[in-house]
Amino acid sequence: MNILWGSLTATIGLLMLVAGTAKSEFILYRLMVARSRLLWGEGDAVHRFYQVSGLIVLFLGVLWATGLIWTD
């Protein structure tokens, strides 16, 4: 089960990282950015936030998939 959930988590992190880097126009990303702008304000701070958080989620997902953390 670790491989399944870890891979899913890593995929979500990768999508956040790529979307933040490309400043994607994907509808789900645009909705998340619109909500985040309330806290982070206008400008590129929102996209930087998604890049950093996507990298962290990707890293944790890889660790989870390899069984180094959150093992049963």
N, C-alpha and C positions, 0 to 999 in steps of 0.2 A: 504494500500500500504506500510505502514511503516514496517509491519511484513514481507512482501515479500523481500523488499530491505535490511532490517536490517538482516534478516536471510541469505541472499545471501552474504552480506558483512562479517558477522560473520563466514560463512563457508570458505570464501576465506582466512580470517585471521587465522582460524584454520589450513587450509592446509599449509599456509606459516610457521606457528609455527611448525607443525609436520615435514614438509620437512626440515626445518632448523635444527631441533633437530636430525633427522635421517640422515642428509646429503644425501638426497634422490638422486637416479639416474633417477628419472622421467624426461622425455625430456623437459617439460616446465620449471621445476625447474633448470635443467642444463643450459638452455638458459639464464634464469634470472641471474644465478650465473656467467656465462661467461661474461655477460654485467657488472655486479657489480664488478667483479675482476679488471676492468679497473680503478675503483675509489678506492676500498678497498685493492687491492693488493692480493698477495698469502697468504694462511693460513686460519685460522678459523674465521677471522673477518667478512667475507661475510656471513657465516652461523649464526653467532651471530647477525648480522644486520637483517637477515630474521626472526630470533626468536623474537627479540624485536619488529620489525615492525609488525609481525604477531600477537603478543600479543596486540599491540595497535589497529590494525584493528579489531581484535576479540572483544575487549572491546567496541569500538565505534559501531560495528554492533549490539551487544547486547543492548546497550543503544538506538540505533535507532529502533530496533525491539520492544522494550518495550514502545517506544513513549516518552522517556525522553528527547531526542534531535531531532532536525530536524522534528518537527511536522508540519502538514499542517495547 
